[in-house]
Amino acid sequence: MAKTMIELKNADLTLGQAAASVHVLKGMSLEIDAGQSVGIVGPSGSGKSTLLMVLAGLERLDKGEIVIDGTPLQGLSEDRVADFRGRNIGIVFQSFHLIPNMTALENVAVPLELANVRDAFDIARRELTSVGLGERLSHYPGQLSGGEQQRVAIARALAPSPKLLIADEPTGNLDTETGRQIADLIFSKQAERNMTLILVTHDNSLAARCSRQIKVRSGIIVDDGRSLADLAPSAVSA
């Protein structure tokens, strides 16, 4: 039986206040197995990126439960959630979020140092080499192409050896060919390390590369991507 990596139960979240408030997630429930690659798709404003932020521990639910790899996040302090995320979850954003006055090597190594990881620069050097940037370690973000910057961001996400990799529109700022190369890299790393991959995208062809697709609309999961074969025998026969 597959191990469960993510359990989301009756997740409810409203963002903003008073007249500006938006009910973004409306009682979502979801289970994702360890090692799965999951694409989350839906129209703009459907709640898919907010769902991703909840799964990454970057947004707190108003109601409901979120459990990652057996650890309930709802009862943890912000510091403990941040510590858990730093050790277990890698995140890749559409905008690369690199620090402009740090080299590629420093962008990957410094977060490890802040987390008191030993040999941070050795790990950073290894990860950058593994994503094809072994010759670009001393370059600053402004000296790198968009695809190279995203490779740095991927190396940074992979450096702590996370069990869960979360990607929010990772090819959205790239041209078609560069985007394909970045997608190839993400899926190869996911398979190589047997990580769970959660990918939010507007690109249906990219989502189709995942082993499972979840469709979100108006804050509700309208298709959780589970086939009958995924369900318990009792559920199939009911």
C-alpha positions as CSV (number, residue, x, y, z in Angstrom):
1,M,0.0,0.0,0.0
2,A,1.4,3.4,-1.0
3,K,2.4,5.8,1.7
4,T,0.4,9.0,1.9
5,M,2.5,12.2,1.6
6,I,-0.3,14.8,1.7
7,E,-3.7,14.7,3.5
8,L,-5.9,17.8,3.2
9,K,-9.3,17.6,5.0
10,N,-12.1,20.1,4.6
11,A,-9.7,22.9,3.8
12,D,-11.3,26.4,4.0
13,L,-9.6,29.7,3.4
14,T,-10.7,33.2,2.9
15,L,-8.2,35.9,1.8
16,G,-8.7,39.6,2.4
17,Q,-11.1,41.4,4.7
18,A,-14.6,42.7,4.8
19,A,-15.8,43.7,1.3
20,A,-12.5,42.8,-0.2
21,S,-12.5,39.2,1.1
22,V,-12.6,36.3,-1.2
23,H,-13.5,32.8,-0.2
24,V,-10.7,31.0,-2.1
25,L,-10.8,27.4,-0.8
26,K,-14.2,25.9,-0.1
27,G,-14.0,22.7,1.9
28,M,-11.3,20.9,-0.1
29,S,-10.2,17.4,0.7
30,L,-7.4,15.6,-1.0
31,E,-4.9,12.7,-0.6
32,I,-1.7,12.4,-2.5
33,D,0.6,9.4,-2.3
34,A,4.4,9.6,-1.8
35,G,6.2,9.5,-5.1
36,Q,3.3,10.7,-7.2
37,S,3.6,13.5,-9.8
38,V,0.4,15.6,-9.6
39,G,-0.6,18.4,-11.9
40,I,-3.1,21.0,-10.6
41,V,-5.0,22.7,-13.3
42,G,-7.9,25.2,-13.5
43,P,-8.8,28.7,-14.7
44,S,-7.3,31.9,-13.3
45,G,-8.8,32.6,-9.9
46,S,-9.9,29.0,-9.3
47,G,-7.7,28.7,-6.2
48,K,-5.0,26.4,-7.5
49,S,-2.1,28.6,-6.6
50,T,-3.6,29.2,-3.1
51,L,-4.0,25.4,-2.7
52,L,-0.3,25.1,-3.6
53,M,0.6,27.7,-0.9
54,V,-1.4,25.7,1.7
55,L,0.4,22.5,0.7
56,A,3.7,24.3,1.0
57,G,2.8,25.6,4.5
58,L,2.9,29.2,3.2
59,E,-0.8,29.9,3.9
60,R,-2.7,29.0,7.0
61,L,-6.2,27.5,6.8
62,D,-9.1,29.1,8.5
63,K,-10.7,25.6,8.9
64,G,-9.6,22.1,8.2
65,E,-6.4,20.0,8.4
66,I,-3.2,19.7,6.4
67,V,-0.9,16.8,7.1
68,I,2.4,16.5,5.3
69,D,4.3,13.2,5.6
70,G,2.5,12.4,8.8
71,T,3.1,15.9,10.4
72,P,0.0,18.1,11.1
73,L,0.9,21.7,10.2
74,Q,-2.1,23.4,11.7
75,G,-1.0,23.1,15.3
76,L,2.6,24.2,14.7
77,S,4.0,27.7,15.3
78,E,5.2,29.8,12.3
79,D,8.8,29.0,13.2
80,R,8.2,25.3,13.4
81,V,6.3,25.3,10.1
82,A,9.2,27.2,8.5
83,D,11.7,24.6,9.9
84,F,9.6,21.7,8.7
85,R,9.3,23.3,5.2
86,G,13.0,24.0,5.0
87,R,13.8,20.3,5.7
88,N,11.0,18.6,3.7
89,I,9.6,20.8,1.0
90,G,11.4,22.3,-2.1
91,I,9.6,25.1,-3.9
92,V,10.1,26.5,-7.4
93,F,8.1,29.6,-8.4
94,Q,7.4,31.2,-11.8
95,S,9.5,34.2,-10.8
96,F,12.8,32.8,-9.8
97,H,13.2,34.7,-6.5
98,L,17.0,34.8,-6.7
99,I,18.9,37.4,-4.6
100,P,20.5,39.6,-7.3
101,N,23.7,40.5,-5.4
102,M,24.5,36.8,-4.7
103,T,26.2,34.4,-7.1
104,A,24.4,31.3,-8.2
105,L,26.5,29.3,-5.7
106,E,25.6,31.7,-2.9
107,N,21.9,31.6,-3.8
108,V,21.8,27.9,-3.3
109,A,24.3,27.7,-0.3
110,V,23.1,30.5,1.9
111,P,19.7,29.1,2.7
112,L,21.4,25.8,3.7
113,E,23.8,27.7,5.9
114,L,20.9,29.6,7.5
115,A,19.3,26.1,8.2
116,N,22.6,25.0,9.9
117,V,23.3,22.4,7.2
118,R,26.9,21.3,7.2
119,D,29.0,21.5,3.9
120,A,26.4,23.9,2.5
121,F,28.7,25.2,-0.3
122,D,29.7,21.6,-1.3
123,I,26.1,20.6,-1.5
124,A,25.2,23.8,-3.5
125,R,28.1,23.1,-5.9
126,R,26.9,19.5,-6.4
127,E,23.3,20.5,-7.0
128,L,24.2,23.3,-9.5
129,T,26.4,20.9,-11.4
130,S,23.6,18.4,-11.5
131,V,21.3,20.9,-13.2
132,G,23.9,21.8,-15.8
133,L,25.4,24.9,-14.2
134,G,28.8,23.7,-13.1
135,E,30.5,26.4,-15.2
136,R,28.2,29.2,-13.9
137,L,28.7,29.0,-10.1
138,S,30.2,32.5,-9.8
139,H,27.7,34.3,-12.1
140,Y,25.1,36.6,-10.7
141,P,21.4,36.3,-11.7
142,G,21.7,39.3,-14.0
143,Q,24.4,37.5,-15.9
144,L,22.2,34.4,-16.4
145,S,19.4,33.7,-18.9
146,G,15.9,33.0,-17.7
147,G,16.3,29.3,-18.1
148,E,19.6,29.4,-16.2
149,Q,18.0,31.4,-13.4
150,Q,15.3,28.8,-13.1
151,R,17.9,26.0,-13.0
152,V,19.5,27.9,-10.0
153,A,16.1,28.0,-8.4
154,I,15.6,24.3,-9.0
155,A,19.0,23.5,-7.5
156,R,18.1,25.6,-4.4
157,A,14.8,23.7,-4.0
158,L,16.6,20.3,-4.3
159,A,19.6,21.1,-2.1
160,P,17.9,20.1,1.2
161,S,16.9,16.7,-0.4
162,P,13.2,17.4,0.1
163,K,10.5,14.6,0.1
164,L,8.1,17.0,-1.6
165,L,8.8,19.3,-4.6
166,I,6.2,22.0,-5.3
167,A,6.3,24.0,-8.5
168,D,4.1,27.0,-9.3
169,E,4.0,27.7,-13.1
170,P,7.8,26.9,-13.3
171,T,7.8,27.4,-17.1
172,G,5.6,30.4,-17.2
173,N,8.3,33.0,-17.7
174,L,10.2,31.0,-20.3
175,D,10.0,30.5,-24.0
176,T,8.6,27.2,-25.3
177,E,11.9,25.4,-25.9
178,T,13.5,26.6,-22.6
179,G,10.3,25.7,-20.8
180,R,10.4,22.2,-22.2
181,Q,14.0,21.8,-21.0
182,I,13.1,23.0,-17.5
183,A,10.1,20.6,-17.4
184,D,12.3,17.8,-18.5
185,L,14.7,18.6,-15.7
186,I,12.0,18.8,-13.1
187,F,10.5,15.4,-14.1
188,S,13.9,13.7,-14.3
189,K,14.8,14.9,-10.8
190,Q,11.5,13.9,-9.4
191,A,11.9,10.4,-10.8
192,E,15.6,10.1,-9.9
193,R,14.9,11.0,-6.3
194,N,11.5,9.5,-6.0
195,M,10.1,12.8,-4.7
196,T,6.4,13.7,-4.6
197,L,5.9,16.5,-7.2
198,I,3.0,19.0,-7.1
199,L,2.8,21.1,-10.2
200,V,0.5,24.0,-10.8
201,T,0.2,25.0,-14.5
202,H,-2.0,26.6,-17.1
203,D,-0.3,24.3,-19.7
204,N,-2.4,21.2,-20.2
205,S,0.3,19.4,-22.1
206,L,2.7,19.9,-19.1
207,A,0.0,18.7,-16.6
208,A,-0.5,15.7,-18.8
209,R,3.1,14.6,-18.1
210,C,2.1,14.0,-14.5
211,S,0.8,10.7,-13.3
212,R,-2.3,12.4,-11.9
213,Q,-4.2,15.6,-12.7
214,I,-6.4,17.5,-10.3
215,K,-8.9,20.0,-11.6
216,V,-9.9,23.0,-9.5
217,R,-12.7,25.5,-10.2
218,S,-14.1,28.2,-8.0
219,G,-12.3,27.0,-4.9
220,I,-13.5,23.4,-5.3
221,I,-11.9,20.2,-6.5
222,V,-14.0,19.1,-9.4
223,D,-11.9,16.1,-10.4
224,D,-9.3,14.7,-8.0
225,G,-7.7,12.6,-10.8
226,R,-8.1,9.2,-9.1
227,S,-9.2,6.4,-11.4
228,L,-11.3,3.5,-10.2
229,A,-8.1,1.5,-9.8
230,D,-6.9,3.9,-7.2
231,L,-9.9,3.5,-5.0
232,A,-10.5,0.8,-2.4
233,P,-12.4,-2.2,-3.6
234,S,-15.4,-1.3,-1.4
235,A,-15.5,2.2,-3.0
236,V,-15.5,0.7,-6.5
237,S,-18.3,-1.7,-5.7
238,A,-20.5,0.7,-3.8
